[in-house]
Amino acid sequence: MAGPQLRIIGTMSVGFEHLDLKEIKKRNIQVGYTPDVLTDATAELTVALLLATSRRLFEAVHEVKSGGWGSWQPLWMCGKGLKGTVVGVVGAGRIGQEVIKRLIPFKVAKFLYCDRNRKKEVDALGAEHTTRDSLLAESDFVVVTCASTPETQKMFNSVLFSKMKSDAVFVNTSRGNIVDQEALYDALQSGKIGAAGIDVADPEPLPTDSPLLTLKNCGNVLESFLLSV
C-alpha cells in the first residue's frame, strides 16, 4: 500500500476499474487517465478481428501451417461476408461508434445498438436503438464494446449465447470479465453460435491450456499479433 505521501496516480488506460476508487477518494488522491487515447486503435482492431474471424483467417493460417491446404475447392474457407447482414453493437460509446463508422462501407444492411440510453450521435450513423435481447436475436455479428461494471461482469453467459443466431459471430474487445468463458466455450463447441473473436480474456494472459485455444472457430488477438488456433 502506498504511503501517505502519495498525491497523484496516473494510469495509461481507458478504464479505471483496477483502481480502488473508494480508498482514493478517502485519501483525496488525484487520478489521471487516458480516456480517448486508444479509441481509433481499438475500433480498427475490432474490425480486423471481426473480418479475420468471419472470413476464417485463423483457421486458414492453421491449415496452411499444418498441411491442410489441398486441391482447390470452391467454398473451402469462404466464411461469411458483411454485405447485407445485421451488426449489433453492445455499448455504443466512443469505440462502438467508431466501429460502426468503419463498417458502413461494407454495405451492412442494418446496425443495431443497445445502451443505457438512446444516443443521437449513434442514431445519426443510421443505427437503431433496441433492447439487448432483440439485438442478440437479430444480429449476424455481435460486437461488444461496453464498459466493465458490476452489472456487466459475466453478462455474456449461457443464457445470452442461447439467444443468438446459430451462425452468429461474437466479437469482444471490451473487457474479459464481461464474458463467462466456460459458457463461450460451450456455445462454440456445441454450435450454439458460429464463431468468436476475442481481444481480451479473464485472466490475462489467457492460459495456454485454456479450452478456448483448442477451438478452430475461436480467434484470439493477444499481445498485438494474430494467433491461429
C-alpha positions as CSV (number, residue, x, y, z in Angstrom):
1,M,0.0,0.0,0.0
2,A,1.3,3.4,-0.9
3,G,2.4,5.7,1.9
4,P,0.7,8.9,3.0
5,Q,2.9,11.0,0.6
6,L,1.0,9.7,-2.4
7,R,-0.9,12.6,-4.1
8,I,-1.3,11.6,-7.8
9,I,-2.0,8.3,-9.6
10,G,-1.6,8.2,-13.4
11,T,-2.9,5.2,-15.4
12,M,-2.3,4.7,-19.1
13,S,-5.7,3.1,-19.7
14,V,-9.2,4.0,-20.8
15,G,-10.8,2.2,-17.8
16,F,-10.1,2.7,-14.2
17,E,-11.8,-0.3,-12.7
18,H,-8.4,-1.6,-11.5
19,L,-8.2,1.4,-9.0
20,D,-9.6,1.4,-5.5
21,L,-11.7,4.5,-6.1
22,K,-13.2,4.4,-2.6
23,E,-9.7,4.5,-1.0
24,I,-8.5,7.1,-3.5
25,K,-11.4,9.4,-2.6
26,K,-10.9,8.8,1.1
27,R,-7.3,10.0,0.8
28,N,-8.0,12.8,-1.6
29,I,-5.7,11.5,-4.3
30,Q,-5.9,12.9,-7.8
31,V,-6.2,10.4,-10.7
32,G,-5.2,11.0,-14.3
33,Y,-6.2,8.5,-17.1
34,T,-6.3,8.4,-20.9
35,P,-10.0,8.0,-21.9
36,D,-9.6,8.6,-25.7
37,V,-6.1,7.5,-26.5
38,L,-7.0,4.1,-27.8
39,T,-10.4,4.7,-29.4
40,D,-9.2,4.6,-33.0
41,A,-6.8,1.7,-32.4
42,T,-9.4,-0.4,-30.7
43,A,-12.0,0.3,-33.3
44,E,-9.6,-0.8,-36.1
45,L,-8.6,-3.9,-34.1
46,T,-12.3,-4.7,-33.6
47,V,-13.0,-4.6,-37.3
48,A,-9.8,-6.6,-38.1
49,L,-10.8,-9.2,-35.6
50,L,-14.4,-9.4,-36.9
51,L,-13.2,-9.9,-40.5
52,A,-10.5,-12.4,-39.6
53,T,-13.0,-14.4,-37.6
54,S,-15.9,-14.3,-40.0
55,R,-13.7,-15.0,-43.1
56,R,-12.0,-17.8,-41.2
57,L,-8.5,-16.4,-41.5
58,F,-7.3,-18.0,-38.2
59,E,-8.5,-21.4,-39.5
60,A,-6.9,-20.8,-42.9
61,V,-3.5,-20.0,-41.4
62,H,-3.7,-23.1,-39.3
63,E,-4.5,-25.3,-42.4
64,V,-1.6,-23.8,-44.3
65,K,0.9,-24.4,-41.4
66,S,-0.4,-28.0,-40.7
67,G,-0.6,-29.1,-44.4
68,G,-4.4,-29.0,-44.7
69,W,-4.3,-26.8,-47.8
70,G,-5.1,-29.3,-50.6
71,S,-6.6,-29.1,-54.0
72,W,-8.9,-26.2,-54.9
73,Q,-12.4,-26.3,-53.5
74,P,-14.9,-23.6,-54.4
75,L,-16.3,-23.0,-51.0
76,W,-13.4,-24.0,-48.8
77,M,-12.7,-21.5,-46.0
78,C,-15.0,-18.9,-47.6
79,G,-16.6,-17.8,-44.3
80,K,-19.4,-15.2,-44.3
81,G,-19.3,-11.6,-45.6
82,L,-20.7,-8.4,-44.1
83,K,-22.8,-7.2,-47.0
84,G,-26.5,-7.4,-46.3
85,T,-26.0,-8.5,-42.7
86,V,-27.1,-7.1,-39.4
87,V,-24.4,-5.9,-37.0
88,G,-25.3,-5.4,-33.3
89,V,-23.1,-3.3,-31.1
90,V,-23.4,-3.7,-27.3
91,G,-22.2,-0.5,-25.8
92,A,-22.3,2.4,-28.2
93,G,-19.7,4.7,-26.6
94,R,-16.7,6.2,-28.4
95,I,-15.3,2.9,-29.5
96,G,-18.7,1.4,-30.5
97,Q,-19.4,4.5,-32.7
98,E,-16.1,4.3,-34.4
99,V,-16.6,0.6,-35.1
100,I,-19.9,1.5,-36.8
101,K,-18.3,4.2,-38.9
102,R,-15.6,1.8,-40.1
103,L,-18.2,-0.9,-41.1
104,I,-20.5,1.4,-43.0
105,P,-18.5,1.0,-46.3
106,F,-19.1,-2.8,-46.1
107,K,-22.7,-2.3,-47.1
108,V,-24.2,-3.7,-43.9
109,A,-28.0,-3.9,-44.1
110,K,-28.6,-2.7,-40.6
111,F,-26.8,-1.6,-37.5
112,L,-28.4,-2.2,-34.1
113,Y,-27.1,-0.9,-30.8
114,C,-28.1,-1.3,-27.1
115,D,-27.0,1.1,-24.5
116,R,-28.4,2.6,-21.3
117,N,-29.9,5.4,-23.3
118,R,-30.7,6.2,-26.9
119,K,-27.9,8.4,-28.4
120,K,-28.5,11.0,-31.1
121,E,-24.9,10.7,-32.3
122,V,-25.4,7.0,-32.9
123,D,-28.8,7.4,-34.5
124,A,-27.1,9.9,-36.9
125,L,-24.9,7.0,-38.1
126,G,-28.1,5.1,-39.2
127,A,-28.0,2.7,-36.2
128,E,-31.2,1.7,-34.5
129,H,-31.6,1.6,-30.7
130,T,-33.1,-1.6,-29.4
131,T,-33.2,-4.0,-26.5
132,R,-30.3,-6.3,-25.8
133,D,-32.4,-9.4,-26.4
134,S,-33.7,-8.1,-29.7
135,L,-30.2,-7.2,-30.8
136,L,-28.9,-10.7,-30.0
137,A,-31.8,-12.4,-31.8
138,E,-31.4,-10.4,-35.0
139,S,-27.7,-9.8,-35.4
140,D,-25.4,-11.8,-37.6
141,F,-22.4,-10.1,-35.8
142,V,-22.5,-9.2,-32.1
143,V,-19.8,-6.7,-31.2
144,V,-19.2,-6.0,-27.5
145,T,-17.6,-2.6,-26.7
146,C,-19.3,-1.8,-23.4
147,A,-17.6,-0.8,-20.1
148,S,-16.8,-3.2,-17.3
149,T,-19.1,-2.6,-14.4
150,P,-20.5,-4.7,-11.7
151,E,-23.6,-5.0,-13.8
152,T,-21.8,-6.2,-17.0
153,Q,-19.4,-8.7,-15.3
154,K,-20.1,-12.2,-16.8
155,M,-23.0,-10.6,-18.7
156,F,-22.5,-12.9,-21.7
157,N,-23.3,-16.2,-20.2
158,S,-25.1,-19.4,-21.5
159,V,-28.5,-17.6,-21.4
160,L,-27.4,-14.8,-23.7
161,F,-25.4,-17.1,-26.0
162,S,-28.6,-19.2,-26.4
163,K,-30.4,-16.1,-27.7
164,M,-28.0,-15.5,-30.6
165,K,-28.2,-17.0,-34.1
166,S,-26.5,-20.3,-34.5
167,D,-24.2,-18.9,-37.1
168,A,-23.6,-15.6,-35.3
169,V,-20.1,-14.2,-35.0
170,F,-19.3,-12.8,-31.5
171,V,-16.5,-10.2,-31.1
172,N,-15.4,-8.9,-27.7
173,T,-12.9,-6.1,-27.5
174,S,-14.1,-4.6,-24.2
175,R,-13.0,-6.5,-21.1
176,G,-12.5,-10.2,-20.5
177,N,-14.7,-10.3,-17.3
178,I,-17.8,-9.4,-19.4
179,V,-17.8,-12.9,-20.8
180,D,-18.3,-16.2,-19.0
181,Q,-15.5,-18.1,-20.8
182,E,-16.9,-21.5,-19.9
183,A,-20.2,-20.5,-21.4
184,L,-18.4,-19.2,-24.5
185,Y,-16.5,-22.4,-25.0
186,D,-19.7,-24.4,-24.6
187,A,-21.5,-22.2,-27.1
188,L,-18.8,-22.5,-29.7
189,Q,-18.1,-26.2,-29.2
190,S,-21.8,-27.1,-29.3
191,G,-22.7,-24.9,-32.3
192,K,-25.0,-22.5,-30.4
193,I,-23.0,-19.7,-32.1
194,G,-20.9,-19.8,-35.2
195,A,-17.6,-18.2,-34.2
196,A,-15.9,-15.8,-31.8
197,G,-13.1,-13.3,-31.9
198,I,-11.7,-12.1,-28.6
199,D,-9.1,-9.5,-27.8
200,V,-9.4,-9.7,-24.1
201,A,-9.6,-12.6,-21.5
202,D,-10.1,-13.3,-17.9
203,P,-7.4,-13.8,-16.6
204,E,-4.9,-12.2,-18.9
205,P,-2.8,-13.5,-20.4
206,L,-5.1,-16.4,-21.4
207,P,-3.6,-19.6,-20.0
208,T,-2.1,-21.8,-22.7
209,D,-4.2,-24.7,-21.6
210,S,-7.5,-22.7,-21.9
211,P,-10.1,-24.8,-23.7
212,L,-10.8,-21.9,-26.0
213,L,-7.4,-22.3,-27.6
214,T,-8.4,-25.8,-28.8
215,L,-11.3,-24.5,-30.9
216,K,-10.9,-23.7,-34.6
217,N,-13.8,-21.2,-34.5
218,C,-12.3,-19.0,-31.8
219,G,-9.8,-16.4,-32.9
220,N,-7.6,-14.5,-30.5
221,V,-5.6,-11.3,-30.7
222,L,-3.1,-11.3,-27.9
223,E,0.0,-9.2,-27.4
224,S,-0.6,-7.3,-30.6
225,F,-0.3,-10.2,-33.1
226,L,-2.6,-12.8,-34.6
227,L,-2.5,-16.3,-33.3
228,S,-4.1,-19.1,-35.2
229,V,-5.9,-21.7,-33.0
